[in-house]
């Protein structure tokens, strides 16, 4: 499979999983999981944080709320 075909196949799979609301909702409504992630991070004022694959900002928005003196950026396709 060439790279173009691989990219198309990956994009198609992403779109299919994204439009399955139950799958997406289960990922973004797990507050215990989000809390676990947030508690594992050691963030100091002035840090710059990049959330790759941020989606709807599941992690980036809570990070920004908890760390107003940091720069938080989310990036997704």
Order of alpha helices (4+ residues) and beta strands (2+ residues): alpha-alpha-alpha-beta-alpha-beta
